[in-house]
Structure formats: C-alpha cells, structure tokens
Amino acid sequence: MIGTALIPPLFFLTFYYHMINISTKLLILSKYFCIRIGHMETLLDCDIVETVKKYVPRNATLHLLSEFFAAFSDATRAKIICALSISEMCVGDLASILNINQTTCSHQLRLLKAADIVNQRRDGKIIYYSVKNRKIEDVLMAGVEFLNL
C-alpha cells in the first residue's frame, strides 16, 4: 500500500475489478482503476491505459515532432517551403518572388535549415536552397486537405 504522505490529500487512486453484465448474461471480469480528485471521479480501463502508454511517443520524440511542426507555424516559412517545393532557388530570387526582405528570407531559411527541412548547395558565390525531402510536400498537402483549402 502506498503511503498517503506521498499522495496529495485530494487525490486518491484505487484499483478494483468491475463486473460487466453483457446481453448474453455472461459476466466479464475487467480491471479498472478509479482516479478521484476532489469530488470528481474518473474510471479508466487498465488495458486502454497500458495501450496508450505503450504507443504515445517518448518526450524526446514529441519534442522533436513539435520543433518540426513549429517550422510550419510561420506564414513566411510556409511560403518559402511552398516555393522551394516547386524549384531550387537562391535567397535573392526567393525574396523577390515572395515579396519579402532578403534579410528576413535568409533568417527564415536558416531556421528551416536548422529544422532539417531545406538543403543548401553552393555554386560559386551563390547558395541555392531546396526542400530536403519530398515528404515535406506531403505534410503541406495534408494540411491543405485537412483545412479543405
């Protein structure tokens, strides 16, 4: 038994077996646990809890995933990704086509490169940027489809 000193006073966790009567008049024994916080009580199925715990990614994975999607959270970066999905371009061309400041474009490209979304290739004094992986286009299209745009 867990000592109550380790548990906040309004939080109680109890395990019990619950009998479910189904239409065939059979009784099924299922393990549930009950969480009570104050006056609210929640009944959870242990099998579901274990399945969710098994398949929800680790925090490190979730952190990387949130950083990846953060790259799409800025309209300028989204425009740059769209443009680079069509063709490889240098900063000057991107800035001109997208009607943004070249410094802003360079800054956003640096963030996209750090997020591992774009590649850069040097040709003399000019650096060309491109989408690193064509799956990036799939992510954009999934967003467009989700929003019914």
The 8 nearest C-alpha neighbors of each residue, nearest first, counted from 0:
[[1, 2, 3, 13, 12, 5, 14, 4],
 [2, 0, 3, 5, 6, 4, 12, 11],
 [1, 3, 4, 5, 0, 6, 7, 11],
 [2, 4, 6, 5, 1, 7, 8, 0],
 [3, 5, 2, 6, 7, 8, 1, 10],
 [6, 4, 3, 2, 7, 1, 8, 10],
 [5, 7, 3, 4, 8, 10, 2, 11],
 [8, 6, 10, 9, 5, 4, 3, 11],
 [7, 9, 10, 6, 11, 3, 4, 37],
 [10, 8, 37, 36, 7, 11, 35, 6],
 [11, 9, 36, 7, 8, 35, 6, 37],
 [12, 10, 35, 34, 13, 9, 36, 6],
 [11, 13, 34, 33, 35, 10, 14, 32],
 [12, 14, 33, 32, 11, 15, 34, 35],
 [15, 13, 32, 31, 33, 12, 16, 30],
 [14, 16, 31, 32, 30, 17, 13, 33],
 [15, 17, 30, 29, 31, 28, 18, 14],
 [16, 18, 29, 28, 30, 19, 15, 31],
 [17, 19, 28, 27, 26, 20, 16, 29],
 [20, 18, 27, 26, 21, 17, 28, 29],
 [19, 21, 26, 24, 25, 18, 22, 27],
 [20, 22, 23, 24, 25, 19, 26, 27],
 [21, 23, 24, 20, 25, 26, 19, 27],
 [24, 22, 25, 21, 20, 26, 27, 19],
 [23, 25, 22, 21, 20, 26, 19, 27],
 [26, 24, 23, 21, 20, 27, 22, 19],
 [25, 27, 20, 19, 18, 24, 28, 21],
 [28, 26, 19, 18, 29, 25, 20, 21],
 [27, 29, 18, 17, 16, 26, 19, 30],
 [30, 28, 17, 16, 27, 31, 18, 19],
 [29, 31, 16, 45, 17, 15, 44, 28],
 [32, 30, 44, 45, 43, 15, 16, 14],
 [33, 31, 14, 43, 13, 42, 15, 34],
 [32, 34, 42, 13, 41, 12, 43, 14],
 [35, 33, 12, 41, 40, 11, 42, 36],
 [34, 36, 40, 11, 39, 10, 37, 41],
 [37, 35, 10, 9, 39, 38, 40, 34],
 [36, 38, 9, 39, 35, 10, 40, 11],
 [37, 39, 36, 40, 35, 9, 10, 41],
 [40, 38, 36, 35, 37, 41, 34, 10],
 [39, 41, 35, 34, 36, 38, 33, 42],
 [42, 40, 34, 33, 35, 43, 39, 32],
 [41, 43, 33, 32, 34, 31, 40, 44],
 [44, 42, 32, 31, 45, 33, 41, 48],
 [43, 45, 31, 47, 46, 48, 30, 32],
 [46, 44, 48, 31, 47, 30, 49, 43],
 [47, 45, 49, 48, 44, 50, 30, 31],
 [48, 46, 50, 44, 45, 49, 51, 43],
 [47, 49, 45, 51, 46, 50, 52, 44],
 [50, 48, 52, 46, 47, 51, 53, 45],
 [51, 49, 47, 53, 52, 48, 46, 54],
 [50, 52, 48, 54, 53, 49, 55, 47],
 [53, 51, 49, 50, 55, 54, 48, 56],
 [52, 54, 50, 51, 49, 55, 56, 48],
 [55, 53, 51, 52, 56, 50, 49, 57],
 [54, 56, 52, 51, 53, 57, 50, 61],
 [57, 55, 60, 54, 61, 58, 53, 59],
 [56, 58, 60, 59, 61, 55, 62, 54],
 [59, 57, 61, 60, 62, 56, 63, 55],
 [58, 60, 62, 61, 57, 63, 56, 64],
 [61, 59, 63, 57, 62, 58, 56, 64],
 [60, 62, 64, 58, 63, 59, 65, 56],
 [61, 63, 59, 65, 60, 64, 58, 66],
 [64, 62, 66, 60, 61, 65, 67, 59],
 [63, 65, 61, 67, 66, 62, 60, 68],
 [64, 66, 62, 68, 67, 63, 69, 61],
 [67, 65, 69, 63, 64, 68, 62, 70],
 [68, 66, 64, 65, 69, 70, 63, 114],
 [67, 69, 65, 70, 71, 66, 64, 72],
 [70, 68, 72, 66, 71, 67, 65, 73],
 [69, 71, 68, 72, 67, 111, 66, 73],
 [72, 70, 69, 68, 77, 73, 76, 74],
 [73, 71, 69, 70, 74, 68, 77, 76],
 [72, 74, 76, 75, 71, 77, 70, 69],
 [75, 73, 77, 76, 78, 72, 71, 79],
 [76, 74, 78, 77, 73, 79, 107, 104],
 [75, 77, 79, 73, 78, 74, 107, 80],
 [76, 78, 74, 80, 75, 79, 71, 81],
 [79, 77, 81, 75, 76, 80, 82, 74],
 [78, 80, 76, 82, 81, 77, 83, 75],
 [79, 81, 77, 83, 78, 82, 84, 76],
 [82, 80, 78, 84, 79, 83, 77, 85],
 [83, 81, 79, 84, 85, 80, 78, 86],
 [82, 84, 86, 80, 85, 129, 87, 81],
 [85, 83, 81, 82, 86, 130, 80, 136],
 [86, 84, 83, 82, 81, 87, 80, 129],
 [87, 85, 83, 84, 88, 82, 129, 130],
 [86, 88, 129, 83, 128, 127, 85, 89],
 [89, 87, 127, 128, 92, 86, 93, 90],
 [88, 90, 127, 92, 91, 126, 128, 93],
 [91, 89, 93, 92, 94, 105, 104, 101],
 [92, 90, 94, 93, 89, 95, 101, 88],
 [91, 93, 95, 89, 94, 90, 96, 88],
 [92, 94, 90, 96, 95, 91, 97, 89],
 [95, 93, 99, 101, 91, 97, 92, 98],
 [94, 96, 98, 92, 93, 97, 91, 99],
 [97, 95, 93, 98, 94, 92, 99, 91],
 [96, 98, 94, 95, 99, 93, 78, 79],
 [99, 97, 95, 96, 94, 100, 93, 101],
 [100, 98, 94, 97, 101, 95, 104, 103],
 [99, 101, 103, 102, 94, 104, 98, 95],
 [102, 100, 104, 94, 103, 105, 91, 99],
 [103, 101, 105, 104, 100, 106, 99, 94],
 [104, 102, 106, 100, 101, 105, 107, 99],
 [103, 105, 101, 107, 102, 106, 94, 108],
 [106, 104, 108, 102, 103, 107, 101, 109],
 [105, 107, 103, 109, 104, 108, 102, 110],
 [108, 106, 110, 104, 109, 105, 76, 103],
 [109, 107, 111, 105, 110, 106, 112, 104],
 [108, 110, 112, 106, 107, 111, 105, 113],
 [111, 109, 113, 107, 108, 112, 114, 106],
 [112, 110, 108, 114, 116, 113, 109, 117],
 [111, 113, 115, 117, 109, 114, 110, 116],
 [112, 114, 110, 115, 111, 109, 116, 117],
 [115, 113, 111, 112, 116, 110, 67, 70],
 [116, 114, 112, 113, 117, 111, 131, 118],
 [115, 117, 111, 131, 114, 112, 130, 118],
 [118, 116, 130, 131, 112, 129, 115, 111],
 [119, 117, 131, 129, 128, 130, 112, 120],
 [118, 120, 128, 127, 126, 129, 121, 117],
 [119, 121, 127, 126, 128, 122, 118, 129],
 [120, 122, 126, 125, 123, 127, 119, 124],
 [121, 123, 125, 124, 126, 120, 127, 119],
 [122, 124, 125, 121, 126, 120, 127, 89],
 [125, 123, 122, 126, 121, 127, 120, 89],
 [124, 126, 122, 123, 121, 127, 89, 120],
 [127, 125, 121, 120, 89, 122, 119, 128],
 [128, 126, 89, 120, 88, 119, 121, 87],
 [127, 129, 119, 88, 87, 118, 89, 120],
 [130, 128, 87, 83, 118, 117, 131, 119],
 [129, 131, 117, 83, 132, 84, 116, 118],
 [132, 130, 117, 118, 116, 129, 133, 115],
 [131, 133, 134, 130, 135, 116, 117, 136],
 [132, 134, 135, 136, 130, 131, 137, 84],
 [133, 135, 137, 136, 132, 138, 131, 139],
 [136, 134, 138, 133, 137, 132, 139, 116],
 [135, 137, 139, 134, 138, 133, 140, 84],
 [136, 138, 134, 140, 135, 139, 141, 133],
 [139, 137, 135, 141, 136, 140, 142, 134],
 [140, 138, 136, 142, 137, 141, 143, 135],
 [139, 141, 143, 137, 142, 138, 144, 136],
 [140, 142, 144, 138, 139, 143, 145, 137],
 [143, 141, 145, 139, 140, 144, 146, 138],
 [142, 144, 140, 146, 148, 141, 145, 147],
 [145, 143, 147, 141, 146, 142, 140, 148],
 [144, 146, 142, 143, 147, 141, 148, 140],
 [145, 147, 143, 144, 148, 142, 141, 140],
 [148, 146, 144, 145, 143, 142, 141, 140],
 [147, 143, 146, 144, 145, 142, 140, 141]]
